Amino acid sequence: MTQIRPLTRKSFWKRKSFLFIAIPLSIAMMVFVYYAAAQYQASRRVAAEVQRIRAANLPIDAETQNQWFTANTSREHSDAWAEILMLGNVSASGPEVMEKLPYLGNAALPPSIDPDQPWPDEPVVAQWLEMTKPLINKIHSVTRSKQPTWQPLAFEGVVTLLEPVQHSRNIGRILQLEIEHALYVGDGDRAMRGLQSLDGLAYAFDWNVCLVTDLVGIALRGIHFKMIQRSLSLDIWTDVQLAELSSQLAPRVDLAKRWRATIAGERGFMFDEIANQGARVNESDLGSFSLIFSIPSVQESLLAAYSQMETVADQGFEKLETNAQELESRLADVRRSGFSIENIGVRMLLPAVNAFATAVIRSEDTRRFTLTAVGIKRYQKGQGKFPDRLEQLKNIGFGATDWTTVGGKPFGYSNSESVQLWSYSFRDMNVIEQAPPKSDDDNMQQVVTIR
């Protein structure tokens, strides 16, 4: 009888199927351990960077943003400003305002101020300004302090409502109309009070807490510069008043300091939102990426990009455009590179640094341009004639760059048929035409006729 041998099964580890499971699992485990270790190290670096930011008394979340804002603003006229903003919104609304008033509404504005030419809407403007006089006087009373005013804000990351600084533009438009009418009727003292208040308004809302507030500040400065330019079409200012206008056009705070503060504030808004995993925004926006933005390496790459942005203005106006373009080019390379979880924050959240730098440069060019226009009038008052060349403004204390753009281009100037100063075209900031522009040329950024 044949003996039947029992079947012996191969050990489990000798089966091929085990290899197909064990090897991928081992690799996956190694990748997981490596990734976890990398994220742990990244989280430590993020924590260290956040600690550095806090130690520098810069904002990094809602709490520090509020502390920073409070420390850099004044409560001296806060209640008055809150009332002014409310009354300004009420005064600047309504169908009659939209139809009959320039600046605040859609009414046409004369190309230049000429008391000898009729202004059809002047009676309506005069009546409205008389009705608004108590508000205008209240504005005059609080704009002399020239300090950023504190207003109640609920800091909530990128969805923080910045209504006060947005509403300040209505106050700017009211003052523009007040100055325009004062110049038209030949009241230089009243026009000067309006310009002083417009200057003070820009100081009051010079919050410098993020790009939005800085751009509003640039807009407020822009209308201040524009009204000074328009005033020079009239021979209305005394020597003392022209000196006052020059003082209003003095350089602001150090560019590098201001730029760093703005970027720090912007970073604080953004990082607060990331730390809260997009809980405050719509699900279709940052909220849908909340898990990704909670990854330490994503946070680290975004903080590193903001650190690069901070230094863009360290070399002054002369290198600002170049540095901004170079940084944006590097960031564009990151965006064009293959998909990477670490760089998703840079791809989605970083602001357009070159566009912001261009706005800052244009504002500085406009300041210099307006200062040059005032300088030409001051020269004429002191010398009895207009200068033949802008270089002659050295005789009244102008520096070598005061009549040039940030890019080193002298402004266009002519005193042949009429005295005109002009700047570059919207199409190219690096070109200033040799001849004065024609009246129908809409491409020039700024043209001032000085009388």
Buried (B, 14 or more C-beta within 10 A) or exposed (E): EEEEEEEEEEEEEEEEEEEEEEEEEEEEEEEEEEEEEEBEEBBEBBEEBBEEBEEEEBBBBBEBBBEBBEEBBBEEBBEBBBBBBEBBEEBBEBEEBEEBBBBBBEBEBBEEBEEEEEBEBBEBBBEBBEEBEEBBEBBBEBBEBBBBBBBEBEBBBBBBEBEBBBBBBBBBBBBBBBBBBBBBEEBBEBBBBBBBBBBBBBBBBBBBBBBBBBBBBBBBBBBBBBBBBBBBBBEBBEEEBBEBBBEBBEEBEEBBEBBBBBBBBBBBBBBBBBBBBBEBBEEEBBBEBBEBBBBBBBBBBBBBBBBBBBBBBBEEBEEBBEBBBBBBEEBEEBEEEEEEEBBBBBBBBBBEBBEBBBBBBBBBBBBBBBBBBBBBBBBBBEEEEBBEEBEBBEEBEBEEEBBBBBBEBBBBBEBEEEBBBBBBBEEEBEEBBEEBBEEEEEEBBBBBBBE
